[in-house]
Amino acid sequence: MITPVEEYNRLLYRVQDENAPQNAILLPSTERIYKIDLNTRKIEAPEFLSVAHDHKAETLYFVVDRYYDNYDLSKSTCVVQYINANNESYIYNVPYFDTDTFGGPLENQMIIPWNISGNVTTYPGDVTFSFRFYRIDKYSVAQSYIDNNGQEHIPDGDTKFIYNLSTLPATSKVLYGIGTEILNEEYYQIAPSEVLNIYQKIDEINKRNVYWIDV
């Protein structure tokens, strides 16, 4: 099923509201980190992502320049857009950017984690993915409403992207494994636009500074 553009944009907005900045835990410390080259938009892709039917058993790390054309990407929201081996499309909201781990010549780079979920590994074979960095003007997002019959309606809108940058797609494999469970997660039953709206709101809340005053 093709997701309408406006519905997808509203999903992106909810993703934008749910990101929470943290630090990456690289175990072992020699964990491979793959490069994202924003000048060519190419991703250094791993040979394989995980084993079929694994669920959040593998976290991959990517490194990217924090600043691109004078824009601080740590202020953006990031999602991984991917198509699994069964040609099903999903998005993964990147939960945080690690801007602290690298020092010295890499101080202007940041780490992006991708925790490989069941929607990626449901089927063995090729997985195509790309990264998208964006910010949406919250006042431009069309809000859905429920009518008297309990049906959700999404009015036409014109979502305004304050910032929008995408990489070229890359391809990796999910290896064959033993297992039959098909996992449904990452908002399978929630409209993509609703998820992105939630993500953006949580992202903005988590990026606020909170202070405690002892009295």
C-alpha positions as CSV (number, residue, x, y, z in Angstrom):
1,M,0.0,0.0,0.0
2,I,1.3,3.4,-0.9
3,T,1.3,5.9,2.0
4,P,0.0,9.4,1.0
5,V,2.8,12.0,1.2
6,E,1.0,14.2,3.8
7,E,0.4,11.1,6.0
8,Y,4.1,10.2,5.8
9,N,5.1,13.7,6.6
10,R,3.0,13.7,9.7
11,L,4.6,10.5,10.8
12,L,8.0,12.2,10.3
13,Y,6.8,15.0,12.6
14,R,6.0,12.6,15.3
15,V,9.4,11.0,15.0
16,Q,10.9,14.4,15.4
17,D,9.2,14.8,18.8
18,E,10.5,11.5,20.3
19,N,14.2,11.6,19.9
20,A,16.3,11.6,23.1
21,P,20.0,12.5,23.0
22,Q,22.4,10.1,24.8
23,N,25.9,8.6,24.4
24,A,26.6,5.5,22.4
25,I,28.0,2.5,24.3
26,L,30.5,0.8,22.0
27,L,31.0,-2.7,23.2
28,P,33.6,-3.8,22.4
29,S,35.5,-0.5,22.1
30,T,36.7,-1.8,18.7
31,E,33.1,-1.9,17.4
32,R,33.0,-1.2,13.7
33,I,31.6,2.2,12.9
34,Y,30.4,2.8,9.3
35,K,30.8,6.2,7.6
36,I,28.2,8.4,6.0
37,D,29.7,10.8,3.5
38,L,27.4,13.7,3.1
39,N,29.3,15.2,0.2
40,T,28.6,12.1,-2.0
41,R,25.5,11.1,0.1
42,K,26.9,7.5,0.1
43,I,26.7,5.1,3.1
44,E,29.4,2.7,4.0
45,A,27.1,-0.3,4.4
46,P,27.9,-3.5,6.3
47,E,27.9,-6.8,4.4
48,F,25.0,-8.0,6.6
49,L,22.7,-6.5,9.1
50,S,21.7,-9.4,11.3
51,V,20.2,-13.0,11.1
52,A,16.6,-13.7,10.1
53,H,14.1,-13.4,13.0
54,D,16.6,-11.8,15.4
55,H,15.0,-8.9,17.2
56,K,17.0,-6.0,18.5
57,A,20.0,-8.3,19.0
58,E,22.4,-6.1,16.9
59,T,23.1,-2.4,17.0
60,L,25.0,-0.9,14.1
61,Y,26.8,2.5,14.5
62,F,27.4,5.1,11.8
63,V,29.4,8.2,11.9
64,V,28.6,11.4,10.1
65,D,29.9,15.0,10.1
66,R,27.9,17.0,12.6
67,Y,28.0,20.1,10.5
68,Y,27.0,20.2,6.8
69,D,26.9,23.5,4.9
70,N,26.8,25.4,8.3
71,Y,23.9,23.4,9.6
72,D,24.2,21.5,12.9
73,L,22.7,18.1,12.2
74,S,22.5,17.4,15.9
75,K,19.6,19.8,15.9
76,S,17.7,17.7,13.3
77,T,15.7,14.5,13.6
78,C,17.1,11.4,11.9
79,V,15.3,8.4,10.6
80,V,16.4,5.3,8.8
81,Q,14.1,4.5,5.9
82,Y,14.3,0.9,4.9
83,I,12.7,-1.7,2.7
84,N,13.1,-5.3,3.9
85,A,13.5,-8.4,1.8
86,N,9.8,-8.8,1.4
87,N,9.5,-5.3,-0.1
88,E,7.9,-3.9,3.0
89,S,8.7,-0.2,3.9
90,Y,9.4,1.0,7.4
91,I,11.2,3.8,9.2
92,Y,13.4,3.6,12.3
93,N,13.6,6.7,14.5
94,V,17.2,7.3,15.6
95,P,16.9,7.7,19.4
96,Y,19.9,9.9,19.8
97,F,23.0,11.4,18.4
98,D,26.3,10.9,20.2
99,T,28.3,14.1,19.9
100,D,30.6,13.5,22.8
101,T,32.4,10.2,22.2
102,F,34.8,11.4,19.5
103,G,37.5,14.0,20.3
104,G,40.5,15.4,18.5
105,P,40.2,15.5,14.7
106,L,36.7,13.8,15.0
107,E,35.3,16.3,17.4
108,N,32.9,17.6,14.7
109,Q,31.5,14.2,14.0
110,M,28.6,12.3,15.7
111,I,27.6,8.7,16.0
112,I,24.2,7.4,14.9
113,P,23.0,4.0,16.3
114,W,20.6,1.7,14.4
115,N,19.1,-1.1,16.6
116,I,18.1,-3.8,14.1
117,S,14.5,-4.9,14.8
118,G,12.2,-7.7,13.8
119,N,10.8,-5.7,10.9
120,V,14.3,-5.7,9.3
121,T,14.9,-9.4,9.9
122,T,11.5,-10.9,9.3
123,Y,12.7,-12.1,5.9
124,P,16.2,-13.1,4.9
125,G,17.7,-11.4,1.9
126,D,18.5,-7.8,0.7
127,V,17.5,-4.8,2.8
128,T,17.8,-1.3,1.2
129,F,18.1,1.6,3.6
130,S,18.9,5.3,3.7
131,F,19.3,8.1,6.3
132,R,17.2,11.2,6.4
133,F,17.9,14.3,8.5
134,Y,15.0,16.8,8.8
135,R,13.1,19.4,10.8
136,I,9.4,20.1,10.2
137,D,7.6,23.4,11.0
138,K,5.1,22.2,13.6
139,Y,2.6,24.8,12.5
140,S,2.4,23.4,9.0
141,V,1.4,19.9,10.0
142,A,-2.3,19.0,9.3
143,Q,-3.9,17.5,12.4
144,S,-6.2,14.5,12.1
145,Y,-9.6,14.3,13.7
146,I,-12.2,11.7,14.6
147,D,-15.7,12.0,13.3
148,N,-18.9,10.9,15.0
149,N,-18.6,7.4,13.6
150,G,-15.1,7.0,15.1
151,Q,-13.4,7.3,11.8
152,E,-10.1,9.2,11.6
153,H,-9.7,11.9,8.9
154,I,-6.5,13.5,7.8
155,P,-7.2,16.9,6.1
156,D,-5.1,18.0,3.2
157,G,-2.1,20.0,4.3
158,D,1.2,21.4,3.0
159,T,3.9,20.2,5.4
160,K,6.8,22.6,5.5
161,F,10.3,21.2,5.9
162,I,12.6,23.7,7.6
163,Y,15.5,21.3,6.8
164,N,15.6,18.1,4.8
165,L,18.7,16.0,3.7
166,S,18.7,12.4,2.5
167,T,21.5,10.0,1.7
168,L,21.6,7.6,-1.3
169,P,20.2,4.2,-0.6
170,A,22.5,1.3,0.4
171,T,22.0,-2.4,0.5
172,S,22.9,-5.0,3.1
173,K,21.8,-8.6,3.7
174,V,19.8,-10.4,6.4
175,L,21.3,-13.9,6.7
176,Y,19.2,-17.0,6.9
177,G,18.5,-18.4,10.3
178,I,16.2,-20.8,12.2
179,G,12.9,-19.3,13.4
180,T,9.4,-18.7,12.3
181,E,8.1,-15.8,14.5
182,I,7.2,-12.7,12.5
183,L,7.4,-9.7,14.8
184,N,5.1,-6.7,14.4
185,E,6.5,-3.6,16.0
186,E,7.6,-0.1,15.2
187,Y,4.0,1.3,15.1
188,Y,2.7,-1.3,12.7
189,Q,-0.9,-0.3,13.5
190,I,-0.3,3.4,13.8
191,A,-0.5,5.7,10.8
192,P,3.1,6.7,9.8
193,S,2.2,10.4,10.1
194,E,1.0,10.0,13.7
195,V,4.3,8.3,14.7
196,L,6.4,11.0,13.2
197,N,4.4,13.7,15.0
198,I,4.9,12.0,18.3
199,Y,8.6,11.6,17.7
200,Q,9.1,15.3,17.0
201,K,7.3,16.4,20.1
202,I,9.2,14.1,22.4
203,D,12.4,15.1,20.7
204,E,11.7,18.8,21.5
205,I,10.9,18.0,25.1
206,N,14.0,15.9,25.6
207,K,16.2,18.6,24.2
208,R,15.1,21.2,26.7
209,N,17.4,22.0,29.6
210,V,16.0,21.0,33.0
211,Y,17.3,22.5,36.3
212,W,16.8,21.6,39.9
213,I,17.1,24.2,42.7
214,D,17.7,23.0,46.2
215,V,15.8,24.9,48.8
